[in-house]
Amino acid sequence: MTTTTSYQGNETVRSGYYLHTARFTIAPVAADGDRLPAGPGSWRRIPTALALLATPAAGLALLLFLPVVGVVLAARAALSPVLGLLRGSAGQLAVTMANDLEPGESYLAGQPVRSGAATCHADDGLTPLLREIERRRAA
């Protein structure tokens, strides 16, 4: 004879304690033939000793966890406007500290040319091209 170890909601079961595997709640069933609480999810029968140990542990975890959540949420709500102001100020400061690179221009050497004319090496073959570009700009 095989016994099932997993039960569904609203199923008739023997008396004992049952753990909902998704919500981690313990439901006592008083008499044989009573039903588990209705709803989706599976239930597992647990020993009475485990239920007696798990219930206070769950209560202690709740007792310790809820104040921490309250403090964290209150601190976040209080600091959110201040952090928003600092974030905006930091962005404005970054704009003032930016270098003089122009949007849309390409600085392949990493910095703009200060003299106004492009410089190149004599042996790279670009000198005639640069002269042609300067001639067309001047015209």
C-alpha positions as CSV (number, residue, x, y, z in Angstrom):
1,M,0.0,0.0,0.0
2,T,1.5,3.3,-1.1
3,T,0.8,6.5,0.8
4,T,0.9,9.9,-0.8
5,T,3.1,12.5,0.8
6,S,1.8,15.4,-1.2
7,Y,-1.8,16.6,-1.0
8,Q,-3.8,19.3,-2.8
9,G,-6.0,22.0,-1.3
10,N,-9.5,21.0,-0.1
11,E,-8.5,17.3,-0.1
12,T,-9.7,15.0,2.7
13,V,-6.8,13.9,4.9
14,R,-6.0,12.2,8.2
15,S,-5.6,14.3,11.3
16,G,-2.3,16.0,11.9
17,Y,-0.3,19.0,10.8
18,Y,0.2,19.9,7.1
19,L,2.7,22.4,5.6
20,H,1.9,24.4,2.5
21,T,5.0,24.1,0.4
22,A,4.6,27.5,-1.4
23,R,3.5,29.7,1.4
24,F,5.2,27.9,4.3
25,T,2.1,27.9,6.5
26,I,1.1,25.1,8.8
27,A,-2.5,24.0,9.0
28,P,-3.8,21.7,11.7
29,V,-6.4,19.1,10.8
30,A,-8.3,18.0,13.9
31,A,-10.0,14.8,12.8
32,D,-9.6,12.1,10.2
33,G,-11.6,13.0,7.1
34,D,-11.4,16.7,7.5
35,R,-10.3,18.9,4.6
36,L,-7.2,21.0,4.0
37,P,-7.7,24.7,3.4
38,A,-8.9,25.4,-0.2
39,G,-6.6,27.0,-2.7
40,P,-3.9,26.2,-5.2
41,G,-0.6,24.6,-4.0
42,S,0.5,21.4,-2.4
43,W,0.5,20.4,1.2
44,R,2.8,17.9,3.0
45,R,2.1,16.1,6.2
46,I,4.7,16.9,8.9
47,P,5.3,15.3,12.3
48,T,3.8,17.0,15.3
49,A,7.2,17.6,16.9
50,L,8.4,19.5,13.8
51,A,5.2,21.6,13.8
52,L,5.7,22.4,17.4
53,L,9.3,23.6,16.7
54,A,8.6,25.3,13.4
55,T,5.7,27.4,14.5
56,P,7.6,29.4,17.2
57,A,10.6,29.7,14.9
58,A,8.4,31.2,12.2
59,G,6.9,33.6,14.7
60,L,10.4,34.6,15.9
61,A,11.5,35.3,12.3
62,L,8.4,37.4,11.7
63,L,9.0,39.3,15.0
64,L,12.6,40.1,14.0
65,F,12.0,40.7,10.3
66,L,9.1,43.1,10.4
67,P,10.8,45.9,12.3
68,V,13.8,45.7,10.0
69,V,11.6,46.0,7.0
70,G,9.9,49.0,8.6
71,V,13.1,50.8,9.4
72,V,14.5,50.1,5.9
73,L,11.4,51.4,4.1
74,A,11.2,54.5,6.4
75,A,14.9,55.3,5.7
76,R,14.4,54.8,2.0
77,A,11.4,57.1,2.0
78,A,13.2,59.8,4.0
79,L,16.4,59.7,2.0
80,S,14.9,59.4,-1.5
81,P,14.4,63.2,-2.0
82,V,17.8,64.0,-0.6
83,L,19.5,61.5,-2.9
84,G,17.5,62.8,-5.8
85,L,18.9,66.3,-5.1
86,L,22.4,65.1,-4.8
87,R,22.1,63.1,-8.0
88,G,21.0,66.2,-9.9
89,S,23.7,68.3,-8.4
90,A,26.4,65.7,-9.3
91,G,25.1,65.7,-12.9
92,Q,25.4,69.5,-13.1
93,L,28.8,69.4,-11.6
94,A,29.9,66.8,-14.2
95,V,28.8,69.1,-17.0
96,T,30.9,72.0,-15.7
97,M,33.9,69.7,-15.3
98,A,33.7,68.3,-18.9
99,N,36.4,69.0,-21.4
100,D,36.0,71.0,-24.5
101,L,35.2,68.2,-26.9
102,E,32.4,69.2,-29.3
103,P,29.5,66.8,-29.9
104,G,29.5,65.4,-33.4
105,E,33.3,65.8,-34.0
106,S,35.7,63.0,-34.1
107,Y,39.0,63.2,-32.2
108,L,40.8,60.1,-33.2
109,A,43.9,61.2,-31.1
110,G,41.7,61.7,-28.1
111,Q,42.1,65.6,-28.0
112,P,41.0,68.4,-30.3
113,V,43.7,70.2,-32.3
114,R,44.3,73.6,-30.7
115,S,45.9,75.4,-33.7
116,G,42.8,75.1,-35.9
117,A,44.6,73.1,-38.6
118,A,45.1,69.4,-38.7
119,T,48.6,68.1,-38.3
120,C,50.0,65.1,-40.0
121,H,53.3,63.4,-40.6
122,A,55.0,64.1,-43.9
123,D,55.4,60.5,-44.7
124,D,51.8,59.4,-44.3
125,G,50.6,60.8,-47.7
126,L,47.8,62.9,-46.2
127,T,49.5,66.3,-46.7
128,P,48.1,66.8,-50.3
129,L,44.6,65.8,-49.0
130,L,44.8,68.3,-46.1
131,R,45.9,71.1,-48.5
132,E,42.9,70.3,-50.7
133,I,40.5,70.4,-47.8
134,E,41.9,73.7,-46.5
135,R,41.7,75.2,-50.1
136,R,38.0,74.2,-50.4
137,R,37.2,75.5,-46.9
138,A,38.8,78.9,-47.8
139,A,36.8,79.2,-51.0
